[in-house]
Amino acid sequence: MKDLMRACLCVLSGLILFLNTASAAERPFYQGKTITFFINFSAGGPTDIEGRIVARHLPRHIPGNPTIVVQNMSGGGGVTGINFLGEVAKPDALTLGYFTGPYNHQMMKSTTLRVDLMKVPFISAVQGVTVCYIRSDVPPGIKKPTDLAKAERFRAGGLSFDSNKDLRFRLAFDILGLKYDYVTGYNSSNDARLAVQRNEIQYHDENIPGYRGVVEPQMVKTGMVTPLYYHDVIRPDGNMVKSPDYPELSSFTEVYTQIHGKAPTGIKYEALKAANMASQNLNRVALLPPGSPPEAIATMRQAFASLAKDEEFIADAKKVMRFQPRFETGEDGEKLRDKVLTAPPEVVDFVRKFVEEAKK
């Protein structure tokens, strides 16, 4: 009898262990967990505006419906947050980076970047297009984009020497042959925008949320600034396409052609195209820490793919961000990343020297 009872207890214990193990196996990876959602620029800027919309809607697309807490980690033109994710964040997939410009920093071989982004799990990216604008009172007066060719010396403001934003407007201005003073070190586009309003600087450029949400209603419509062009939208095959986000504006190449009667050429133009692909195809990028569990990576990729089709998210994005986000997710996004990070050596070398010369 005792032996029978022992046998029954053993069977019961084994059954309980099996059921507990099975239950744990079926439990979603993120169930009952909290994800820290890091944004690599300060509050109020376009990265922050967009990131918080994503963070608001993302949890319901993650099995287990985890809590998401947003934190800003600005500095170094966005590099501080990228380095934190790659060096400090635990490989438990509970830290999600939502960053602007990570791949551009690696393409440019930024000295401040200490992380190999090929080893950082890619989750998703959101395409974005940058609009360039200048104060209308820059002598002799800027009323339309082609007036830029006549502009007297002005101050152009950026975020850091090795930020994609700074690189692109400097390359564009050099290609156009403009005279300008380069001012950098603003913590965010929000700070630089305020500097334009104070006439501390006269030029800045912003992505869609900042432009449509603030610049257009408060600065364009009042006549303070004139929109110039958007940076060229370049697909992986090298072809340029019109931006559906700015039907009323022309691209940089179109404005250059209007001014000079021919399209731009040369190493600076090739560098600008490479930088545009790094920044616009992969404008905002969602990444997990190196070493994150494959299950978490797959779960998060699927969550972003689902988010891209979420009508409630799309409606909220259009209302706040002023455009419908277009996502690059999973393997397709990885292919774009690989193309950016394998830019021609001569272009990469030129860009590195171009950035270093600006620091002197």
N, C-alpha and C positions, 0 to 999 in steps of 0.2 A: 504493500500500500504506500509506504513512504517513498519507495522507488518510483511508483507511478506519479505521486505528487511532485517529486523532484523533476521527473520528465515533463510533466505538464507545465511546471514553472519555467523550465528551460525553453520550452516551445513558446510560452507566453512572452517571456523576456525577448526571445529572438524576434517574435512578431512585432512587439513594441519597437524594438530597435530598427526593424525593417521599415515600419510605418514612419518612424521619425526621420529615417534617412531618406525615404522616398519623398516625404513632405518637404524636407530641406532642399532636395534636388529639384522639386517642382516650384519652389518659392522663387519669384523673380529676383534677379541679382540686386536690384535697387530698392526692393521692398523695405520700408522702415528706415531708409537711409537719408542723409542730407548731403546734397551736392553743393559745393562752393563754386559759384559761377564767376570766374575772374574776367574783368574787362581791363584791357591794358592802356586805357586813357581815362582821364578824370570825368567826374559827373558833369552832365550837361552838354557834352560834345556829341557828335554824330555816332561814334562807336557806342557810347553809353546809351543814347536814345534807342538805337536799334537793338543793342544787346538786351536791354530790359524788356523789350517787347517779346523777344525770343524766349527769355527766361520765364516770362509770365505764362506762355502757352505750352512750353516744352514738357512740363511734368506729366500732363495727361496723356502724352504719347510714349512715355517710358513705363513699361510694365512695372507695377509696384507703386506707381505714383509718388516718387520721392519728393522731399522738400528741396527747393532750390533757394539758396541765399546768394544774393549778388554782392560782390565786392569790387571796388575799383583799385587798381594798382598801376598808377601812371608813372611816367618818368622815362628818360632816355629815348624819347620818340617811340615809346611802346616796348622797348627792349627789356625793361625791368620786369614786366609781367611775364614775358616769354622766358626769360632766364629762370624766373621763379618756378614756372611750370616744369621746366626741364631739369632743374637742379635740386629744388627743395620739395616740391609737391610729392606726396607719397604715391606709390604705384598701385593705389587701391581704386582708381577710377572715380574717386569722390571729389576730384578737382577738375573742372572743365574750363579750359581757356577759351574765351571768345575775343579774338585778337584782330587788330588791323595791322597789315603789313609784315607778318613774320617771314614769309618767303623772300620778300624783297631784301630784307636784311641779310639773309644767307646768300642770295644771289650776288649782292654787293660786297660780300665778305666783310660785313661790319665788324669792327674790332671789339665792339661792346657785346656782341652776341657770342655767348659761350656754349650754345646748344646746337647740336647737329639735328636739324629739323627733319632729316630723312628718318631719324630714329624716334620721332615723336608721332604717335598714332594720329593719322588724319581722320576726322569725322565728317566734316562738311564745310562748305564755303558758300558765301553769298556774294553774288556779283554786285558790282557797284560802279558808278560812273561819276567822276569828279568834274565839277564846274569851276571855272576860273573867273574871278571878278576883280574889278579895280575901281577905285574912287573916280567918279565922273569929273571931279574938279582937278585931276592931274593935268597940268598945262600941256598943250593948249586947250584941253577939254576932250573928254572921251565920251562920245555919244553912241558910237557903234563899234563893233569889234575891230574893223580895219583901221580905226583911229589910233589903235595901239602902236602902229608903225611910226606915228608922229609924236608919241609921248616923250616929254622931257624926262630927265632922271627922276625915278621914284623909288620908294622903299617897299620891298617885297618881304612878307613875313612868313616864317615856317616854324617847324617843331624841333628839328635837330639836324645836324649836318648830314647824318646818314639815314634820314627818314625818306621814304619813297615820295612823300609830298614835296619835300624840298628838292630832291633830285629831279623830279619831273618838271617843276616850274622853272628851275634853273636851266635845264636842257632846252626847254621850249623857248625861253627868253634868249638864250644864246643862238639858237637856230634862227629866231626872228631878228637877231641883231639889235636887241634893245639895250638901253642904258639903265641900270638899276643898282640899288644898294641892297645887299642881302642881309636880312635881320632874322636870326633864328633863336630858338630856346623857349618858345611858348609851350606851355604844358598841354594845351589842347587847342582845337579849332575854335572853341568857345572863347578862350583867352585872346587868340589872334583876331577873331571877329570883333571883339570889343576894342582891340587896338586899332582896327580899321575905322571903327566908329569914332574913336578919339583922334583920328588922323595921325596916330603915332607911326603907323605903316599905311600904305595905300593899296596893297594887293594881298589877297589870300585866295585859297580855293578850298572847296568843301564837297563832300559827298551829298547824296540826295536828301537825307533827313535834315541836315543843317541848312542846305540851300533852300529847299522847298519850305521848310518849317520856319526859318528865321530870316535868312538873307533876302529871299524874294519878297516876302510881305513887308519887312521892316526897312530894307535898304535899297532894293531894286525899285519897288513901286514908289518910294519917296524920292527917287532920283539920286540918292547918295552914291550908289555904285552902278556900274554897267557890267552886265555879264559879257564875257569875251568869247569863250568856247568851252566845250567839254573835251577832256583828253580822249584820244582815239580809242574806240572799242575794237580790239583785235582778237580774232578767234585763233585757236591753236594751229590752224592751217595757214596762218599769216594774213588772211583776208580781213579787211576792215568792214565794219557794218555800222549802219546808222543806229544811234541810241534811241530806243523807244521811250526812254525816260525823259528825253529833252527834245521833242519834235520841233520846238521853236528855235533851237540853237544849232550852230554848226560845230563840227569837230575842229581840233587844232589844225589838222592837215588841210581841211577845207578853207579855214581862215588864212593860213599861210599861202595857199594857192591863190586866193582872192587878192592878197597883197602883192605877191611876187610873180604871179602869172604862171607858175610851175610848182610842182610838188617838191617838198624838201628831200634832200639826200644827205649821205655822209654818216660818219660814225656816231655823231651825236644823235642823229635821227634814229639810227638802229638801236642805240642805247635807250632812247625814249620809248621806242616800241616794246622793247623787252621789259622795261619798267612798268609800262602800261599793262602788259599781260600779267605781271606779278601782282599788280595792285588792283586791277579791275576784274579780271576773271576770278581772282582769289582775293577779293577785297576784304571781307571779314572771314576769319577762319576759326572753326571750332576744333580744338585739339584736346586730347587726354594726355596725362603724364606718361613718359616712357615706362615700359614694363606693365602697363595696365592689362588686366585679364582680357583675353580674346572675347570672352562672353560679354564683357562690358562694352568693348569696342563695337561688336556687332549690334548689341542692343541700342547703343547711342546712335549709330549710323541709321538704323531703322527708324528711330525716333525722329531724326531730322528729316528723313524721307517722308514720313507721315506728316510731320509739321508743314512741309512744303505744300501739302494738299488740303490743309485745314482751312476751311472757309472762314471760320471765326478769326483765326490768326491772320489770314490774308486781309480781311476787312479791317482789323485793328491796325495792321501794318500800313495799309493805304491811308488810313485816317491820321496816324501819327508820323509815319516815315515818308508818306507821300508817294509811295511806289509799291509795287508787288515784288517782294524778294524772289530772285531766281537762284535756286540752289544748285551747287555741284556737290554730289554726295558719293561716298564710297570709292569704288575703283575708278570711276570716271574722274572724280576729283583728284585722286592720286596721280592719274596720268597727266593732268594739268600741272600738278605740283612738280612732277618729274621733269616736265618740259621747261618749266621756269628755272629749276635748279640745275639744269644742264645747258644754260645759255652759252653761246659761242665764247670761247676763252678771250678772244680779242675784245669783245663787248664788255665782259666782266672786268678785264684788266683796265680798260678805258674808264669804266664807271668808278672803280676803286681809286684811280689816280684823280679823277674829276672831283670826287668827294674829299680826298686828302688835300687837294689844292685849296678847297674852300676853307679849310681849317687854318690855313696859314695867315 
